[in-house]
Amino acid sequence: MHKLTLYKTLLIFLFFFTYANAEISYREILDNPTDLKLNLDYAKQQETSGNYKLTIATLERLNMLYPSNSEIKIYLLSILVKMDSSAKVEIMVQRLLNDPNTTQETKDLIAELLSNTGIQKQKSKWFAYLDLSYSQTEEDNVDAISKTETLWAKDSKLDYATDAMKYDKSYSRSGSLTLGKNIDNTSSLYFNLGLSVNTQNKAISDENDLGSGSITYFKVLGDHYISPYVYYSRPNYRRAKDSNTKGVGINNTYLINEKNSLNYGMGYSKLRNNRNDNFSTANESNNETYSSNIRYNYNFSKKNQLGTKISYSEIKGNKDINSYDSSGLTLSYSHILPFGTFILQSSYSENVYEEKDTFINSTINRKDKPFVNSLSLTGQLNQILPFAKIINKDNTIFYNINFKHSDVSSNVLNYDTEREFLTFKLTKRLNFND
């Protein structure tokens, strides 16, 4: 064979050999779903071949796994723009601009990306989504029986009734509709309406329907992300007292840098119980709450975050026995895993009441010290059940598993309790702008 022909043959062989080895198979992705570089290369490979839907699916999954990675978000946004998917672009731009962790550099990239499209002209368009949820909770002390199984009544120490329940299950079905509008590149408005139906296996008196609504305004001012809000909630109990709560508040997140952020807020709410034949003393349980908190977050890596929160509340009841001051400290740790986000949280507080409740004990001023620990895991259903992709092709079904242990140390026997809760929740999101 002629030397030149031989060289040409070798070059062609090497070309195809290199190409074949460069080609990433879907099997490799299934075997390495969290490998950032491999999955990004796969997304670029699909983009080059014109398979934008698979590119988007890959990037959306990476975005869930690496929520702090702005490069993934910008890449995903560029593909959505290329596909002229204005509704999805609108939603994603809104989320990025309203995220306190979005840097000015990222905002500039977004503006540049949209500058040659007509999408930026639609930034005032309304968007909407509906969250449908189902949850089940198991509780080992539904009647809040004291640790000693005794209580005070008129200064007398008594045993709990023999029919008092401990273990029970509760079920919740809920829907939450969110309407939003981007006013401009730095502000948004949100409206939320929610309804939940809560039932129990045995403790029928605790069953209720809960209706709620809120309005939130979001504004970016430099490194500050300010969100004033108002809300209303009304539980309707089947066999107990009804009430309604109105509240206002404001939160501000200050983004110090990529690793550090500070959040602080204040709120006011008013609780009003409704009088009925079974609850003639409703007005005595009415109260007003003044609350404040400050939280510091530290991101020591893209997957790990530590949080510390200090809170203080003043509850003013119509009767002094229902008035108390509450101060607390909360520590939290979150870690992003291949199958979801793990959160560990511990909180300790002290509630000091103003007056003795003579109906219970005329000699003791009540003081409670709640200590609550919780573990939770949250993510896409596909992350823990790969076969769920059949019914969750658009990655809009989410799961939450939560375990909570509450230990309240109180100098009044009635409130010296210990309780455990285990909750499993599924949420399906319907985007009306798709």
HELIX and SHEET records of a PDB file:
HELIX    1   1 LYS A    3  ALA A   22  1                                  20    
HELIX    2   2 TYR A   26  ASP A   31  1                                   6    
HELIX    3   3 LEU A   36  THR A   48  1                                  13    
HELIX    4   4 TYR A   52  LEU A   65  1                                  14    
HELIX    5   5 SER A   70  LYS A   82  1                                  13    
HELIX    6   6 SER A   86  LEU A   97  1                                  12    
HELIX    7   7 GLN A  104  LEU A  114  1                                  11    
HELIX    8   8 ILE A  119  GLN A  122  5                                   4    
HELIX    9   9 ILE A  204  ASP A  206  5                                   3    
HELIX   10  10 ALA A  282  SER A  285  5                                   4    
HELIX   11  11 ASP A  320  ASN A  322  5                                   3    
HELIX   12  12 LEU A  381  ILE A  384  1                                   4    
HELIX   13  13 PRO A  386  ILE A  390  5                                   5    
HELIX   14  14 LEU A  413  TYR A  415  5                                   3    
SHEET    1   A15 TRP A 126  GLU A 139  0                                        
SHEET    2   A15 ASP A 168  ASP A 184 -1                                        
SHEET    3   A15 SER A 187  GLN A 200 -1                                        
SHEET    4   A15 ASN A 208  LEU A 221 -1                                        
SHEET    5   A15 HIS A 224  TYR A 237 -1                                        
SHEET    6   A15 ASP A 242  LEU A 255 -1                                        
SHEET    7   A15 ASN A 260  ASN A 274 -1                                        
SHEET    8   A15 ASN A 287  TYR A 298 -1                                        
SHEET    9   A15 ASN A 304  GLY A 317 -1                                        
SHEET   10   A15 TYR A 324  LEU A 337 -1                                        
SHEET   11   A15 GLY A 340  TYR A 353 -1                                        
SHEET   12   A15 LYS A 367  GLN A 380 -1                                        
SHEET   13   A15 ILE A 397  SER A 410 -1                                        
SHEET   14   A15 THR A 417  ASN A 431 -1                                        
SHEET   15   A15 TRP A 126  GLU A 139 -1                                        
SHEET    1   B 2 THR A 150  ALA A 153  0                                        
SHEET    2   B 2 SER A 156  ASP A 159 -1                                        
END                                                                             
